[in-house]
């Protein structure tokens, strides 16, 4: 799979930073998603029950119990991301750890979301004091991480809550240091296992020394 052309354009706008590279997912890694999204749904007359790690089939009308259709879910997600500043807060410890790493590593946020939400997310991250470059992608993350690294052999660490994204990174950057971190750790049992060799961490304080060692900072 090739890189998302719009993601490639966003990467080309960045300066060529030679420092170790730390690539971060956003939802449930830097910003809470699973925690506020059910409250968002409740405010609109729906409820979320995660019997599986997907939205389709798990969102119902509270009054009738009717599972809502794919198009309705898409509309709700669209509304949520447009109003993300009203709902999404920083995950515990993320701000402190990233502030510590910022002078010594290139930190880039890589979020799997439609490009049309990028401006809203950029504004929200700025308001939260998280000025790191923000890339959106509608395709696999591995090609974007390889493009970010460039032709150098600088160390790369990637933090994500989805094993499929970690697998994509490993496919494209075989020596990447992988970290599985999710704000709602109780949902891990609903996911497949991450790739072998992945650091499975409970929170940012646990991840901090492991990422620092991986990047040599």
Secondary structure per residue as TSV (DSSP state, phi and psi in degrees):
chain	resnum	aa	ss	phi	psi
A	1	X	-	360.0	136.9
A	2	X	-	-89.2	173.1
A	3	X	-	-75.4	145.9
A	4	X	-	-60.5	123.6
A	5	X	H	-57.6	-38.1
A	6	X	H	-69.4	-37.5
A	7	X	H	-63.2	-42.0
A	8	X	H	-59.9	-41.7
A	9	X	H	-61.6	-42.6
A	10	X	H	-63.1	-40.7
A	11	X	H	-64.3	-38.9
A	12	X	H	-66.4	-17.0
A	13	X	T	-78.1	-15.3
A	14	X	S	-80.0	154.2
A	15	X	-	-75.2	161.2
A	16	X	-	-85.9	93.7
A	17	X	-	-91.7	122.7
A	18	X	-	-85.6	-4.0
A	19	X	S	-71.7	163.8
A	20	X	E	-51.8	147.1
A	21	X	E	-108.6	126.2
A	22	X	E	-116.7	114.2
A	23	X	E	-107.0	130.8
A	24	X	E	-123.7	131.0
A	25	X	-	-66.3	164.3
A	26	X	-	-107.8	-60.7
A	27	X	B	-67.3	122.2
A	28	X	T	66.4	13.9
A	29	X	T	-119.0	-53.4
A	30	X	T	-103.4	-37.3
A	31	X	B	-118.6	141.7
A	32	X	-	-66.6	135.9
A	33	X	-	-124.5	-55.2
A	34	X	H	-61.3	-31.5
A	35	X	H	-72.3	-49.2
A	36	X	H	-82.7	-24.0
A	37	X	H	-61.7	-41.7
A	38	X	H	-61.3	-35.8
A	39	X	H	-66.8	-38.7
A	40	X	H	-60.0	-44.3
A	41	X	H	-65.1	-43.4
A	42	X	H	-59.3	-37.1
A	43	X	T	-66.6	-15.0
A	44	X	T	-113.2	11.2
A	45	X	T	89.3	20.6
A	46	X	E	-125.0	166.6
A	47	X	E	-137.8	149.8
A	48	X	E	-115.1	127.6
A	49	X	-	-126.5	116.2
A	50	X	-	-93.1	81.5
A	51	X	S	-78.4	-25.2
A	52	X	S	-135.2	163.7
A	53	X	S	-88.9	66.8
A	54	X	S	-158.6	159.6
A	55	X	S	-86.6	-37.9
A	56	X	T	-62.6	124.7
A	57	X	T	91.7	-10.4
A	58	X	T	-113.3	-0.3
A	59	X	E	-111.7	126.4
A	60	X	E	-130.0	153.4
A	61	X	E	-67.5	133.6
A	62	X	T	-68.4	-34.3
A	63	X	T	-78.2	-34.5
A	64	X	T	-111.5	-19.4
A	65	X	-	78.6	6.1
A	66	X	-	-70.0	125.1
A	67	X	B	-66.4	130.6
A	68	X	-	-84.0	157.7
A	69	X	-	-84.0	167.5
A	70	X	H	-55.7	-41.6
A	71	X	H	-66.7	-35.9
A	72	X	H	-68.4	-39.1
A	73	X	H	-63.0	-44.0
A	74	X	H	-59.2	-40.0
A	75	X	H	-66.2	-39.0
A	76	X	H	-68.3	-42.8
A	77	X	H	-62.8	-40.0
A	78	X	H	-59.2	-46.6
A	79	X	H	-64.2	-40.4
A	80	X	H	-62.2	-46.8
A	81	X	H	-71.5	-30.1
A	82	X	H	-67.9	-29.3
A	83	X	T	-107.0	23.2
A	84	X	G	-58.1	-30.9
A	85	X	G	-63.4	-23.1
A	86	X	G	-84.1	-11.5
A	87	X	T	-126.6	-35.2
A	88	X	-	-96.9	126.5
A	89	X	-	-116.7	165.1
A	90	X	B	-71.5	138.9
A	91	X	-	-68.8	154.3
A	92	X	T	-60.0	124.1
A	93	X	T	87.6	-14.3
A	94	X	H	-62.0	-46.3
A	95	X	H	-60.9	-43.5
A	96	X	H	-67.2	-43.7
A	97	X	H	-65.8	-44.5
A	98	X	H	-68.9	-35.5
A	99	X	H	-62.3	-36.5
A	100	X	H	-68.5	-39.4
A	101	X	H	-78.0	-25.8
A	102	X	T	-53.3	-40.2
A	103	X	T	-70.9	-15.9
A	104	X	T	-116.9	-5.2
A	105	X	E	-143.7	153.0
A	106	X	E	-82.7	120.1
A	107	X	E	-108.5	123.7
A	108	X	E	-129.5	132.1
A	109	X	E	-95.1	126.3
A	110	X	E	-122.2	106.1
A	111	X	E	-113.1	133.1
A	112	X	E	-85.5	92.6
A	113	X	S	-156.0	156.4
A	114	X	-	-55.8	141.1
A	115	X	G	-58.8	-25.2
A	116	X	G	-65.8	-16.5
A	117	X	G	-90.6	-3.5
A	118	X	H	-60.4	-43.7
A	119	X	H	-63.1	-41.4
A	120	X	H	-65.0	-42.2
A	121	X	H	-68.8	-38.3
A	122	X	H	-59.9	-45.7
A	123	X	H	-63.3	-39.0
A	124	X	H	-67.5	-44.2
A	125	X	H	-64.3	-38.5
A	126	X	H	-62.7	-43.2
A	127	X	H	-64.3	-28.3
A	128	X	T	-85.8	0.8
A	129	X	T	76.6	31.6
A	130	X	-	-119.5	80.1
A	131	X	-	-83.8	10.4
A	132	X	S	-65.7	149.0
A	133	X	E	-51.9	139.5
A	134	X	E	-120.6	122.1
A	135	X	E	-115.0	140.1
A	136	X	E	-109.4	148.3
A	137	X	E	-142.8	144.8
A	138	X	S	-111.5	12.1
A	139	X	S	-130.9	-172.4
A	140	X	-	-60.7	150.3
A	141	X	S	-84.0	-23.8
A	142	X	H	-54.5	-50.8
A	143	X	H	-59.5	-35.1
A	144	X	H	-66.7	-40.0
A	145	X	H	-66.5	-40.2
A	146	X	H	-62.5	-41.3
A	147	X	H	-65.0	-40.3
A	148	X	H	-62.1	-41.4
A	149	X	H	-65.5	-37.0
A	150	X	T	75.3	-152.8
A	151	X	T	-89.0	3.5
A	152	X	S	-83.4	171.4
A	153	X	-	-109.7	24.7
A	154	X	-	-62.6	148.5
A	155	X	-	-62.4	145.6
A	156	X	E	-131.1	130.9
A	157	X	E	-121.6	142.2
A	158	X	E	-132.1	127.7
A	159	X	E	-116.7	124.7
A	160	X	E	-152.1	159.3
A	161	X	S	-100.7	-2.6
A	162	X	-	-112.5	118.0
A	163	X	H	-55.2	-33.5
A	164	X	H	-63.7	-35.3
A	165	X	H	-70.6	-37.0
A	166	X	H	-64.5	-40.7
A	167	X	H	-62.8	-40.7
A	168	X	H	-62.7	-42.5
A	169	X	H	-61.6	-43.1
A	170	X	H	-65.1	-35.6
A	171	X	H	-63.6	-39.3
A	172	X	H	-94.0	-24.9
A	173	X	-	-132.6	84.4
A	174	X	T	-59.5	-24.5
A	175	X	T	-99.3	15.8
A	176	X	-	-65.5	145.6
A	177	X	E	-94.2	118.8
A	178	X	E	-102.3	140.0
A	179	X	E	-132.8	123.5
A	180	X	E	-99.2	108.3
A	181	X	-	-131.4	129.8
A	182	X	-	-140.9	134.9
A	183	X	S	-60.3	-35.0
A	184	X	-	-105.5	84.6
A	185	X	G	-64.7	-21.8
A	186	X	G	-64.5	-16.7
A	187	X	G	-85.0	-5.0
A	188	X	G	-57.1	-34.2
A	189	X	G	-66.0	-15.4
A	190	X	G	-89.4	-6.2
A	191	X	S	-108.2	155.5
A	192	X	-	-68.2	163.4
A	193	X	-	-67.9	144.7
A	194	X	-	-71.6	168.6
A	195	X	-	-58.4	151.4
A	196	X	T	-57.9	137.7
A	197	X	T	92.4	-6.1
A	198	X	-	-69.7	137.6
A	199	X	E	-79.6	116.8
A	200	X	E	-97.1	111.9
A	201	X	-	-119.2	151.4
A	202	X	S	-83.3	-32.9
A	203	X	S	-161.9	179.1
A	204	X	H	-66.1	-40.6
A	205	X	H	-57.9	-37.7
A	206	X	H	-70.5	-36.7
A	207	X	H	-71.1	-29.5
A	208	X	H	-50.9	-58.3
A	209	X	H	-68.3	-29.5
A	210	X	H	-70.7	-41.7
A	211	X	H	-66.2	-43.6
A	212	X	H	-58.1	-43.7
A	213	X	H	-66.5	-40.8
A	214	X	H	-61.8	-37.6
A	215	X	H	-89.8	-9.8
A	216	X	T	69.0	37.4
A	217	X	-	-119.5	360.0
